[in-house]
Amino acid sequence: MCGISGIIDLTGRGIDRDAVIALRDSLAHRGPDDVGEYIDQHAGLGQRRLSIIDLSPAGRQPMPNEDGTVQVMCNGEIYNFRALKSQLMDSGHRFSSGSDCETLAHGYEQWGMEGLLARVKGMFSIAVWDRDKRTLWLARDRLGVKPLYFKIRDGKLAFASEPHGLYDDIDMGPDSLDRESLDYYLSFGYVPPDRAIVSGIEKMPPGHVLRYDAHGAKSWRYWDVNPGATSSRMSFKDQVDTVDKLLKAAVVRRLESDVPLGSFLSAGIDSGLVSAMAADSLDEPLRTFTVGFDGDSAGVDERPLARMVSERYGTDHHELFLSTEDTIPLPQLIWNAGEPFADVSVLPSHQISRMARNDITVALTGDGGDESFGGYANVYAAYFGSKVKRWVPTSIRNNMEKLISGSIRDVSAPSPVHRLGTLLKFAEKSPIELYDLPEWWNSELRSDLYALERRTTNASDSPLRIVEQTLASAQNLDDVTQILYTDLHLRLPGDYLTKIDIASNAVALEIRSPFLDHDLVEFAASLPIDSRMRGWKQKGMLRSLATRYLPKESLNRKKTGFGPPLASWLRGKWAPLVQQLVTDGIANRAEWFDRSTIRRTVDEHMSGRMNHASRLWSLVCLEVWWRLFIDKTMKPTDQL
């Protein structure tokens, strides 16, 4: 894990070294161990290093080829670098370090950029400067684990692992916000993975490569998953055996490290499988880390089940308990993100990262299992709906829905009958309708949120249009596969991978996710939906695999989100945050938002009449970002 940055100017004006160093050092938290730079007439490259492989000065970046005509930087890890290095040495290339990054410099020489990207296995944002060709290449890994931002302005291209260092020469006023990105943020809690919140800044999409030379910039997709039931002839046992083999290989690849390594262990089967396989593969006890929350009920607290897995595999286990009494480093996290980000689970993710960093420098996680194997409610709703539509005539479905609705009395305590009624309603929804999320500022609510003069330009269908465009890429497949494909391309990189990048990089901890190994992702995408949802269960296939590794108590646990009980915390100890940042803050930004709508939303939540937790938190985080980058009345070091 590192921070990479650079400025390319092909006009002949030369490179401002101070600007290169300032951009590099805006990423200091991502790489506290070492610094590197390279400057010539047309390029200035800077890197902040977290040393993981080859801790010596020989591992410093930017890293050259033999004659210095190619300079390479990488944020991330190349897991198959030893195999690639062997091939390159057989072809005559000479290596001067044990770093995985050096493989990229020689691999670019040998195979070209696209040939290199086709061969590497890893998580990465890569920058390659070809001095003789005066060409910059930028690339982001297949699933979007590592971020990369850039801007093209005044004949120069500047890039960085985080966007805030790119804001310096942009007029950061209220109208600098990208309207579609803001709309999407309010609808889903994160900025889309191919856009940035500030106009003029661009985000490299996952699986894309960009070439910048005298002809300008051109980018294209170099990889995409190809969903479809191409492995249907395999027996279910053979499918599970293959997933077992691929996941185990992915875990083992991610154990390569010259620094201490551990694993985040929740009560879920994804992190449980990763931790179990890692513990089995190590000669010493695996360090594992779990978090719990003040206000958790016995059915939500992750710690008891995590302890059971830890005891089975003899891990060196650590627990963290979070409460509303803890200070909230939200300004620092939003500063590092450079964009508003409203997934509240970034807070416990940061806290567990900070705890783990006392003992380890690399942590494995279970991120990515849900997107490949069907772990989310919208996927299950679509799966249930597809079966109901196939087997139950519309007239009968309508009568069942009326009967169930009439039998429900206590909606505050959902019963199996209530859940069945909800699923029947979902059965009638199209994939795009399943993305109009009721807990956020959805299409029904967003219009009232904006100031009157903004409603025609901002309260648009742009968030769902972005989703619809992604769904269309898999339009020839069934509804469930379309949703899985869309989650893999939107929610995973935009929300969950952004969350863990923000949380871990704030404390210089590297995160590795075996479920994001592209061999495993490609195989999972080839499986029939009925295999992945085996037994009408979310992640049914992974549950079958988990019987080989985890306690039976873990297998039937209902999926819960990883985060604090936000609704009650906002009504309790965090109520002053709502007053300070929402009622007295963003509600008064009349050039963008409607004050009465925001204050009504606050009143309804605080009285307990409605649960507006996600909506209010999105406004809290937006206001923090606004004060950091537009008003500049808040500092990253401020505590809330």
Secondary structure as UniProt FT lines:
FT   STRAND          2..9
FT   TURN            10..11
FT   HELIX           17..25
FT   TURN            26..27
FT   HELIX           28..30
FT   STRAND          34..39
FT   STRAND          43..49
FT   HELIX           57..59
FT   STRAND          63..64
FT   TURN            66..67
FT   STRAND          70..78
FT   TURN            79..80
FT   HELIX           81..90
FT   TURN            91..92
FT   TURN            100..101
FT   HELIX           102..119
FT   STRAND          122..130
FT   TURN            131..134
FT   STRAND          135..140
FT   TURN            142..143
FT   STRAND          149..153
FT   TURN            154..155
FT   STRAND          156..160
FT   HELIX           164..166
FT   TURN            168..169
FT   HELIX           174..176
FT   HELIX           179..188
FT   TURN            193..194
FT   TURN            199..200
FT   STRAND          202..203
FT   TURN            206..207
FT   STRAND          208..213
FT   TURN            214..215
FT   STRAND          216..221
FT   TURN            232..233
FT   HELIX           236..253
FT   TURN            254..255
FT   STRAND          261..264
FT   HELIX           269..281
FT   STRAND          287..293
FT   TURN            294..295
FT   TURN            298..300
FT   HELIX           303..313
FT   STRAND          316..322
FT   TURN            324..325
FT   HELIX           330..337
FT   TURN            344..345
FT   HELIX           346..356
FT   TURN            357..359
FT   STRAND          362..364
FT   TURN            367..368
FT   HELIX           369..373
FT   HELIX           377..391
FT   HELIX           394..407
FT   TURN            411..412
FT   HELIX           416..427
FT   TURN            431..432
FT   HELIX           433..435
FT   TURN            438..439
FT   HELIX           443..449
FT   HELIX           452..454
FT   HELIX           455..458
FT   HELIX           462..472
FT   TURN            473..476
FT   HELIX           479..489
FT   HELIX           492..496
FT   HELIX           497..505
FT   TURN            506..508
FT   STRAND          510..512
FT   HELIX           514..516
FT   HELIX           518..526
FT   HELIX           529..532
FT   HELIX           534..536
FT   TURN            538..539
FT   HELIX           540..546
FT   TURN            547..549
FT   HELIX           552..555
FT   HELIX           566..571
FT   TURN            572..574
FT   HELIX           575..577
FT   HELIX           578..583
FT   TURN            584..585
FT   HELIX           586..588
FT   TURN            590..592
FT   HELIX           595..606
FT   TURN            607..608
FT   HELIX           613..626
FT   HELIX           627..631
FT   TURN            636..637
//
